[in-house]
């Protein structure tokens, strides 16, 4: 059973983990926002601290963390996740891997990834003045990143939520997909890898039944 303190601690864990995993991939957009406001300050024009944009971005992933905490509770209640936060079912792991792999080829994934990779395009279409505008910009950029990467983050439920090796591997995949050249190649390669992993997990589930 979970106490209110357990819930708050797990929510804090998820929020900190999401911020640490997603911030590297958002660095071009954060740098672009900071550059624009620095130039505004140099012209004595109104500017907004970059921390406000970043706060909106983190807020979006804090919302995801609430959903992840609820999902973790439901999975533990269903016996699909152990109290050590590891997957208790190869079939469940296969299902998550399959869903994440298929999502890599979806139009929504492609569109969200394009927004995440193009600070100029995002600024041209989403720019808002003022402190509230910067907060909303950060929130919207976080939502696009969520549309791009949430399925990959949920892969932690297919392995082990607190295994730092998987956290580091997923952070590397997300960052590569967002920052390295040829994003379509990375998107498809990750999708194929996940589908292959889903097949392996399904075979394991069949052998161990």
DRENPA-3360 file (N, C-alpha, C; in nm, 2 decimals, always signed):
BEGIN
1 = XXXXXXXX = +0.08/-0.12/+0.00/+0.00/+0.00/+0.00/+0.09/+0.12/+0.00 ~ +0.04/+0.23/-0.06/+0.11/+0.35/-0.07/+0.05/+0.45/+0.03 ~ +0.14/+0.52/+0.10/+0.10/+0.63/+0.18/+0.11/+0.76/+0.10 ~ +0.05/+0.87/+0.15/+0.07/+1.00/+0.08/+0.22/+1.04/+0.06 ~ +0.30/+1.01/+0.16/+0.44/+1.04/+0.15/+0.50/+0.96/+0.04 ~ +0.47/+0.83/+0.02/+0.52/+0.75/-0.09/+0.48/+0.82/-0.22 ~ +0.36/+0.86/-0.24/+0.31/+0.92/-0.36/+0.40/+1.05/-0.39 ~ +0.42/+1.13/-0.29/+0.49/+1.26/-0.31/+0.64/+1.23/-0.35;
9 = XXXXXXXX = +0.70/+1.13/-0.28/+0.84/+1.09/-0.31/+0.85/+1.04/-0.46 ~ +0.75/+0.95/-0.50/+0.76/+0.90/-0.63/+0.74/+1.00/-0.73 ~ +0.64/+1.10/-0.71/+0.62/+1.20/-0.80/+0.74/+1.29/-0.81 ~ +0.81/+1.32/-0.70/+0.93/+1.40/-0.71/+1.04/+1.32/-0.78 ~ +1.05/+1.19/-0.77/+1.15/+1.11/-0.84/+1.12/+1.12/-0.99 ~ +1.00/+1.10/-1.03/+0.96/+1.10/-1.17/+0.99/+1.24/-1.23 ~ +0.95/+1.34/-1.16/+0.97/+1.48/-1.21/+1.12/+1.51/-1.23 ~ +1.20/+1.48/-1.13/+1.35/+1.50/-1.14/+1.41/+1.42/-1.25;
17 = XXXXXXXX = +1.36/+1.29/-1.27/+1.42/+1.21/-1.37/+1.38/+1.26/-1.51 ~ +1.25/+1.30/-1.53/+1.21/+1.35/-1.66/+1.29/+1.48/-1.69 ~ +1.30/+1.57/-1.60/+1.38/+1.69/-1.62/+1.52/+1.66/-1.66 ~ +1.59/+1.57/-1.59/+1.73/+1.54/-1.63/+1.74/+1.47/-1.76 ~ +1.64/+1.38/-1.80/+1.65/+1.31/-1.92/+1.61/+1.39/-2.04 ~ +1.52/+1.49/-2.03/+1.47/+1.56/-2.14/+1.55/+1.69/-2.17 ~ +1.61/+1.75/-2.06/+1.67/+1.88/-2.08/+1.78/+1.88/-2.19 ~ +1.87/+1.78/-2.19/+1.97/+1.78/-2.30/+1.92/+1.79/-2.44;
25 = XXXXXXXX = +1.81/+1.72/-2.47/+1.75/+1.73/-2.60/+1.69/+1.86/-2.63 ~ +1.65/+1.93/-2.53/+1.58/+2.06/-2.55/+1.68/+2.18/-2.55 ~ +1.81/+2.15/-2.54/+1.91/+2.25/-2.52/+1.92/+2.35/-2.64 ~ +1.90/+2.31/-2.77/+1.90/+2.41/-2.88/+1.79/+2.51/-2.87 ~ +1.67/+2.47/-2.83/+1.56/+2.56/-2.81/+1.58/+2.65/-2.69 ~ +1.63/+2.60/-2.58/+1.67/+2.68/-2.47/+1.77/+2.79/-2.50 ~ +1.87/+2.74/-2.58/+1.98/+2.84/-2.62/+1.93/+2.94/-2.71 ~ +1.84/+2.91/-2.81/+1.78/+3.00/-2.90/+1.70/+3.11/-2.82;
33 = XXXXXXXX = +1.62/+3.06/-2.73/+1.54/+3.16/-2.65/+1.63/+3.25/-2.57 ~ +1.73/+3.20/-2.51/+1.83/+3.28/-2.43/+1.90/+3.38/-2.52 ~ +1.93/+3.34/-2.65/+2.00/+3.43/-2.74/+1.91/+3.55/-2.78 ~ +1.78/+3.52/-2.81/+1.69/+3.63/-2.85/+1.67/+3.73/-2.74 ~ +1.66/+3.68/-2.61/+1.64/+3.77/-2.50/+1.76/+3.85/-2.46 ~ +1.88/+3.79/-2.49/+2.00/+3.86/-2.46/+2.02/+3.97/-2.56 ~ +1.98/+3.95/-2.69/+1.98/+4.06/-2.79/+1.88/+4.17/-2.75 ~ +1.77/+4.13/-2.70/+1.67/+4.23/-2.66/+1.73/+4.32/-2.54;
41 = XXXXXXXX = +1.79/+4.25/-2.45/+1.85/+4.33/-2.34/+1.96/+4.43/-2.39 ~ +2.03/+4.38/-2.49/+2.14/+4.47/-2.54/+2.08/+4.59/-2.61 ~ +1.95/+4.58/-2.66/+1.88/+4.69/-2.72/+1.80/+4.77/-2.62 ~ +1.81/+4.73/-2.50/+1.73/+4.79/-2.39/+1.58/+4.76/-2.41 ~ +1.55/+4.65/-2.48/+1.41/+4.62/-2.50/+1.36/+4.52/-2.39 ~ +1.23/+4.50/-2.38/+1.18/+4.41/-2.28/+1.23/+4.27/-2.31 ~ +1.28/+4.20/-2.20/+1.33/+4.06/-2.21/+1.27/+3.98/-2.09 ~ +1.29/+3.85/-2.11/+1.24/+3.75/-2.01/+1.35/+3.66/-1.97;
49 = XXXXXXXX = +1.37/+3.63/-1.85/+1.48/+3.53/-1.81/+1.45/+3.39/-1.87 ~ +1.55/+3.33/-1.92/+1.54/+3.19/-1.98/+1.48/+3.09/-1.88 ~ +1.50/+3.12/-1.75/+1.44/+3.03/-1.65/+1.29/+3.02/-1.66 ~ +1.23/+3.12/-1.70/+1.08/+3.12/-1.72/+1.04/+3.02/-1.82 ~ +1.11/+3.03/-1.94/+1.08/+2.93/-2.04/+1.11/+2.79/-2.00 ~ +1.22/+2.77/-1.93/+1.26/+2.64/-1.88/+1.15/+2.59/-1.78 ~ +1.10/+2.68/-1.69/+1.00/+2.64/-1.60/+0.87/+2.59/-1.67 ~ +0.83/+2.65/-1.78/+0.72/+2.60/-1.85/+0.75/+2.46/-1.91;
57 = XXXXXXXX = +0.87/+2.44/-1.96/+0.91/+2.31/-2.01/+0.90/+2.20/-1.91 ~ +0.96/+2.23/-1.79/+0.96/+2.14/-1.68/+0.82/+2.11/-1.63 ~ +0.73/+2.21/-1.63/+0.60/+2.20/-1.59/+0.52/+2.09/-1.67 ~ +0.55/+2.10/-1.80/+0.48/+2.00/-1.89/+0.52/+1.86/-1.85 ~ +0.65/+1.84/-1.83/+0.70/+1.70/-1.79/+0.66/+1.67/-1.65 ~ +0.63/+1.77/-1.56/+0.58/+1.74/-1.43/+0.44/+1.68/-1.44 ~ +0.36/+1.73/-1.54/+0.23/+1.67/-1.57/+0.24/+1.53/-1.61 ~ +0.34/+1.50/-1.70/+0.36/+1.36/-1.74/+0.40/+1.28/-1.62;
65 = XXXXXXXX = +0.48/+1.33/-1.53/+0.52/+1.26/-1.41/+0.40/+1.22/-1.32 ~ +0.30/+1.31/-1.31/+0.18/+1.27/-1.24/+0.12/+1.15/-1.30 ~ +0.10/+1.15/-1.43/+0.04/+1.03/-1.50/+0.13/+0.91/-1.48 ~ +0.26/+0.92/-1.49/+0.35/+0.81/-1.47/+0.34/+0.75/-1.33 ~ +0.33/+0.84/-1.23/+0.31/+0.79/-1.09/+0.18/+0.71/-1.07 ~ +0.07/+0.76/-1.13/-0.06/+0.69/-1.12/-0.04/+0.56/-1.20 ~ +0.02/+0.56/-1.31/+0.04/+0.43/-1.39/+0.12/+0.33/-1.31 ~ +0.23/+0.38/-1.24/+0.31/+0.29/-1.16/+0.22/+0.23/-1.05;
73 = XXXXXXXX = +0.14/+0.30/-0.99/+0.05/+0.25/-0.88/-0.04/+0.14/-0.94 ~ -0.10/+0.17/-1.06/-0.19/+0.08/-1.12/-0.12/-0.05/-1.16 ~ +0.00/-0.04/-1.21/+0.08/-0.16/-1.25/+0.12/-0.24/-1.13 ~ +0.15/-0.18/-1.02/+0.18/-0.26/-0.90/+0.06/-0.33/-0.85 ~ -0.05/-0.26/-0.85/-0.18/-0.32/-0.81/-0.21/-0.44/-0.89 ~ -0.18/-0.43/-1.02/-0.22/-0.54/-1.12/-0.11/-0.65/-1.12 ~ +0.00/-0.63/-1.04/+0.10/-0.73/-1.04/+0.20/-0.73/-1.15 ~ +0.19/-0.63/-1.24/+0.28/-0.62/-1.35/+0.41/-0.55/-1.32;
81 = XXXXXXXX = +0.42/-0.49/-1.21/+0.54/-0.42/-1.16/+0.57/-0.46/-1.02 ~ +0.70/-0.49/-0.99/+0.73/-0.54/-0.86/+0.75/-0.41/-0.77 ~ +0.76/-0.44/-0.64/+0.78/-0.33/-0.55/+0.92/-0.27/-0.56 ~ +1.01/-0.34/-0.63/+1.14/-0.28/-0.67/+1.14/-0.21/-0.80 ~ +1.02/-0.19/-0.85/+0.99/-0.11/-0.98/+1.05/-0.18/-1.10 ~ +1.05/-0.31/-1.10/+1.09/-0.39/-1.22/+0.97/-0.46/-1.28 ~ +0.98/-0.48/-1.41/+0.87/-0.54/-1.48/+0.86/-0.69/-1.43 ~ +0.73/-0.73/-1.40/+0.71/-0.86/-1.35/+0.65/-0.95/-1.45;
89 = XXXXXXXX = +0.64/-0.91/-1.58/+0.58/-0.99/-1.68/+0.65/-0.96/-1.82 ~ +0.70/-1.07/-1.88/+0.77/-1.05/-2.01/+0.66/-1.02/-2.11 ~ +0.54/-1.06/-2.10/+0.44/-1.03/-2.19/+0.40/-0.88/-2.19 ~ +0.40/-0.83/-2.06/+0.37/-0.68/-2.05/+0.49/-0.60/-2.11 ~ +0.61/-0.64/-2.09/+0.72/-0.57/-2.14/+0.72/-0.58/-2.30 ~ +0.68/-0.69/-2.35/+0.67/-0.70/-2.50/+0.56/-0.61/-2.55 ~ +0.45/-0.59/-2.48/+0.34/-0.50/-2.52/+0.39/-0.36/-2.53 ~ +0.46/-0.32/-2.42/+0.51/-0.18/-2.42/+0.61/-0.15/-2.53;
97 = XXXXXXXX = +0.70/-0.25/-2.55/+0.80/-0.24/-2.65/+0.74/-0.23/-2.79 ~ +0.64/-0.31/-2.81/+0.57/-0.31/-2.94/+0.50/-0.18/-2.96 ~ +0.43/-0.13/-2.86/+0.36/+0.00/-2.88/+0.46/+0.12/-2.90 ~ +0.57/+0.12/-2.83/+0.67/+0.22/-2.85/+0.73/+0.21/-2.99 ~ +0.76/+0.09/-3.03/+0.82/+0.07/-3.16/+0.72/+0.11/-3.27 ~ +0.60/+0.08/-3.27/+0.50/+0.12/-3.37/+0.48/+0.28/-3.37 ~ +0.49/+0.34/-3.25/+0.47/+0.48/-3.24/+0.58/+0.56/-3.31 ~ +0.70/+0.50/-3.32/+0.81/+0.56/-3.39/+0.78/+0.59/-3.54;
105 = XXXXXXXX = +0.69/+0.51/-3.59/+0.66/+0.53/-3.74/+0.53/+0.61/-3.76 ~ +0.47/+0.67/-3.65/+0.34/+0.74/-3.66/+0.36/+0.88/-3.71 ~ +0.27/+0.94/-3.78/+0.28/+1.08/-3.83/+0.29/+1.17/-3.71 ~ +0.22/+1.15/-3.60/+0.23/+1.23/-3.48/+0.37/+1.24/-3.43 ~ +0.44/+1.13/-3.42/+0.58/+1.12/-3.38/+0.67/+1.21/-3.47 ~ +0.64/+1.19/-3.60/+0.72/+1.26/-3.70/+0.70/+1.41/-3.68 ~ +0.58/+1.46/-3.67/+0.55/+1.60/-3.66/+0.61/+1.66/-3.53 ~ +0.59/+1.59/-3.42/+0.64/+1.64/-3.29/+0.79/+1.65/-3.29;
113 = XXXXXXXX = +0.86/+1.55/-3.35/+1.00/+1.55/-3.36/+1.05/+1.66/-3.45 ~ +0.98/+1.70/-3.55/+1.02/+1.81/-3.64/+1.02/+1.94/-3.56 ~ +0.91/+1.96/-3.47/+0.91/+2.08/-3.39/+1.02/+2.08/-3.29 ~ +1.05/+1.96/-3.23/+1.16/+1.96/-3.13/+1.29/+1.99/-3.19 ~ +1.31/+1.95/-3.31/+1.44/+1.97/-3.38/+1.46/+2.11/-3.44 ~ +1.36/+2.18/-3.45/+1.36/+2.31/-3.52/+1.33/+2.43/-3.43 ~ +1.43/+2.48/-3.36/+1.40/+2.60/-3.28/+1.35/+2.72/-3.36 ~ +1.40/+2.74/-3.48/+1.36/+2.85/-3.56/+1.21/+2.84/-3.60;
121 = XXXXXXXX = +1.17/+2.72/-3.64/+1.03/+2.70/-3.68/+0.94/+2.72/-3.56 ~ +0.98/+2.67/-3.44/+0.90/+2.68/-3.32/+0.89/+2.83/-3.28 ~ +1.00/+2.90/-3.29/+1.00/+3.04/-3.25/+0.91/+3.12/-3.35 ~ +0.92/+3.10/-3.47/+0.84/+3.17/-3.57/+0.69/+3.14/-3.55 ~ +0.65/+3.02/-3.52/+0.51/+2.99/-3.51/+0.45/+3.00/-3.36 ~ +0.54/+3.00/-3.26/+0.49/+3.00/-3.12/+0.53/+3.11/-3.04 ~ +0.61/+3.21/-3.09/+0.66/+3.32/-3.01/+0.55/+3.40/-2.94 ~ +0.57/+3.42/-2.81/+0.48/+3.50/-2.73/+0.57/+3.59/-2.64;
129 = XXXXXXXX = +0.53/+3.72/-2.63/+0.60/+3.82/-2.55/+0.56/+3.81/-2.40 ~ +0.65/+3.86/-2.32/+0.62/+3.87/-2.18/+0.65/+3.74/-2.10 ~ +0.64/+3.76/-1.97/+0.67/+3.65/-1.88/+0.57/+3.53/-1.90 ~ +0.44/+3.56/-1.90/+0.34/+3.46/-1.92/+0.36/+3.39/-2.06 ~ +0.39/+3.47/-2.16/+0.41/+3.42/-2.29/+0.53/+3.32/-2.29 ~ +0.64/+3.36/-2.22/+0.76/+3.27/-2.21/+0.72/+3.14/-2.14 ~ +0.64/+3.15/-2.04/+0.60/+3.03/-1.97/+0.51/+2.94/-2.06 ~ +0.42/+3.00/-2.13/+0.34/+2.92/-2.22/+0.42/+2.86/-2.34;
137 = XXXXXXXX = +0.52/+2.93/-2.39/+0.61/+2.88/-2.49/+0.68/+2.76/-2.44 ~ +0.73/+2.76/-2.31/+0.80/+2.65/-2.26/+0.71/+2.53/-2.24 ~ +0.59/+2.56/-2.20/+0.49/+2.45/-2.18/+0.45/+2.39/-2.31 ~ +0.43/+2.47/-2.41/+0.40/+2.41/-2.54/+0.51/+2.33/-2.60 ~ +0.64/+2.38/-2.59/+0.75/+2.31/-2.64/+0.76/+2.18/-2.56 ~ +0.73/+2.18/-2.43/+0.73/+2.06/-2.35/+0.63/+1.96/-2.40 ~ +0.51/+2.01/-2.44/+0.41/+1.92/-2.49/+0.45/+1.86/-2.62 ~ +0.51/+1.93/-2.71/+0.56/+1.87/-2.84/+0.67/+1.77/-2.81;
145 = XXXXXXXX = +0.76/+1.80/-2.71/+0.86/+1.70/-2.67/+0.79/+1.57/-2.61 ~ +0.68/+1.59/-2.54/+0.61/+1.48/-2.48/+0.55/+1.40/-2.59 ~ +0.50/+1.46/-2.69/+0.44/+1.39/-2.81/+0.55/+1.31/-2.88 ~ +0.67/+1.36/-2.87/+0.78/+1.30/-2.94/+0.84/+1.18/-2.86 ~ +0.85/+1.20/-2.73/+0.93/+1.11/-2.64/+0.86/+1.04/-2.53 ~ +0.73/+1.06/-2.51/+0.66/+1.00/-2.39/+0.66/+0.85/-2.41 ~ +0.64/+0.80/-2.53/+0.64/+0.65/-2.55/+0.77/+0.59/-2.51 ~ +0.88/+0.66/-2.54/+1.02/+0.61/-2.50/+1.03/+0.61/-2.35;
153 = XXXXXXXX = +0.98/+0.72/-2.29/+0.99/+0.72/-2.14/+0.92/+0.61/-2.07 ~ +0.80/+0.57/-2.13/+0.72/+0.46/-2.07/+0.79/+0.33/-2.08 ~ +0.90/+0.32/-2.16/+0.98/+0.20/-2.17/+1.04/+0.16/-2.04 ~ +1.05/+0.26/-1.95/+1.11/+0.23/-1.82/+1.02/+0.13/-1.74 ~ +0.89/+0.12/-1.78/+0.80/+0.02/-1.72/+0.82/-0.11/-1.78 ~ +0.89/-0.12/-1.89/+0.91/-0.25/-1.95/+1.04/-0.32/-1.90 ~ +1.12/-0.24/-1.83/+1.25/-0.29/-1.78/+1.25/-0.27/-1.63 ~ +1.31/-0.16/-1.59/+1.32/-0.13/-1.44/+1.32/+0.03/-1.43;
161 = XXXXXXXX = +1.23/+0.08/-1.36/+1.21/+0.23/-1.35/+1.34/+0.30/-1.30 ~ +1.40/+0.24/-1.20/+1.52/+0.31/-1.14/+1.65/+0.25/-1.18 ~ +1.66/+0.17/-1.29/+1.78/+0.12/-1.33/+1.85/+0.23/-1.41 ~ +1.96/+0.28/-1.36/+2.03/+0.39/-1.42/+2.09/+0.36/-1.55 ~ +2.12/+0.23/-1.58/+2.17/+0.20/-1.71/+2.06/+0.22/-1.82 ~ +1.93/+0.19/-1.79/+1.83/+0.21/-1.89/+1.79/+0.36/-1.89 ~ +1.80/+0.43/-1.78/+1.78/+0.57/-1.78/+1.88/+0.64/-1.87 ~ +2.01/+0.60/-1.86/+2.11/+0.66/-1.94/+2.10/+0.62/-2.09;
169 = XXXXXXXX = +2.06/+0.50/-2.12/+2.04/+0.46/-2.26/+1.92/+0.53/-2.32 ~ +1.81/+0.55/-2.25/+1.70/+0.62/-2.31/+1.73/+0.77/-2.33 ~ +1.80/+0.83/-2.23/+1.85/+0.96/-2.25/+1.93/+0.98/-2.37 ~ +2.02/+0.89/-2.40/+2.11/+0.89/-2.52/+2.03/+0.88/-2.65 ~ +1.93/+0.79/-2.65/+1.84/+0.77/-2.76/+1.76/+0.90/-2.79 ~ +1.70/+0.95/-2.69/+1.62/+1.07/-2.71/+1.71/+1.19/-2.76 ~ +1.82/+1.21/-2.70/+1.91/+1.32/-2.74/+1.96/+1.30/-2.88 ~ +2.00/+1.18/-2.92/+2.05/+1.15/-3.05/+1.94/+1.18/-3.15;
177 = XXXXXXXX = +1.82/+1.14/-3.12/+1.70/+1.16/-3.22/+1.68/+1.31/-3.24 ~ +1.70/+1.39/-3.13/+1.67/+1.53/-3.14/+1.78/+1.61/-3.20 ~ +1.91/+1.57/-3.18/+2.02/+1.66/-3.21/+2.11/+1.61/-3.32 ~ +2.11/+1.48/-3.35/+2.21/+1.44/-3.45/+2.15/+1.45/-3.59 ~ +2.23/+1.45/-3.69/+2.18/+1.46/-3.83/+2.09/+1.34/-3.87 ~ +2.01/+1.35/-3.97/+1.93/+1.24/-4.03/+1.83/+1.19/-3.92 ~ +1.74/+1.28/-3.88/+1.65/+1.23/-3.77/+1.56/+1.12/-3.82 ~ +1.52/+1.11/-3.94/+1.43/+1.00/-3.99/+1.51/+0.87/-3.98;
185 = XXXXXXXX = +1.64/+0.87/-4.00/+1.71/+0.75/-3.99/+1.71/+0.70/-3.84 ~ +1.74/+0.79/-3.75/+1.73/+0.76/-3.61/+1.60/+0.71/-3.56 ~ +1.49/+0.78/-3.61/+1.36/+0.75/-3.57/+1.32/+0.61/-3.62 ~ +1.35/+0.57/-3.74/+1.32/+0.44/-3.79/+1.41/+0.33/-3.73 ~ +1.54/+0.36/-3.71/+1.63/+0.27/-3.65/+1.59/+0.23/-3.50 ~ +1.55/+0.33/-3.43/+1.50/+0.31/-3.29/+1.37/+0.22/-3.30 ~ +1.28/+0.26/-3.39/+1.16/+0.18/-3.40/+1.18/+0.04/-3.44 ~ +1.27/+0.01/-3.53/+1.30/-0.13/-3.57/+1.36/-0.20/-3.45;
193 = XXXXXXXX = +1.45/-0.13/-3.38/+1.51/-0.20/-3.26/+1.41/-0.23/-3.15 ~ +1.32/-0.14/-3.13/+1.21/-0.17/-3.03/+1.12/-0.29/-3.08 ~ +1.09/-0.29/-3.20/+1.01/-0.40/-3.25/+1.08/-0.54/-3.24 ~ +1.21/-0.53/-3.26/+1.29/-0.66/-3.25/+1.29/-0.70/-3.10 ~ +1.31/-0.60/-3.01/+1.31/-0.63/-2.87/+1.17/-0.68/-2.82 ~ +1.06/-0.63/-2.88/+0.93/-0.67/-2.85/+0.91/-0.82/-2.89 ~ +0.97/-0.86/-3.00/+0.96/-0.99/-3.05/+1.04/-1.09/-2.96 ~ +1.15/-1.04/-2.91/+1.23/-1.12/-2.82/+1.16/-1.14/-2.69;
201 = XXXXXXXX = +1.10/-1.03/-2.64/+1.03/-1.04/-2.51/+0.91/-1.13/-2.52 ~ +0.84/-1.12/-2.64/+0.72/-1.21/-2.66/+0.76/-1.36/-2.66 ~ +0.88/-1.39/-2.72/+0.93/-1.52/-2.73/+0.96/-1.57/-2.59 ~ +1.02/-1.48/-2.51/+1.06/-1.52/-2.37/+0.93/-1.54/-2.29 ~ +0.83/-1.46/-2.31/+0.70/-1.48/-2.24/+0.64/-1.62/-2.28 ~ +0.65/-1.66/-2.40/+0.59/-1.78/-2.45/+0.67/-1.90/-2.39 ~ +0.80/-1.89/-2.39/+0.89/-2.00/-2.33/+0.87/-2.02/-2.18 ~ +0.84/-1.91/-2.11/+0.84/-1.91/-1.97/+0.70/-1.94/-1.91;
209 = X = +0.60/-1.95/-2.00/+0.46/-1.96/-1.95/+0.44/-2.10/-1.88;
% end
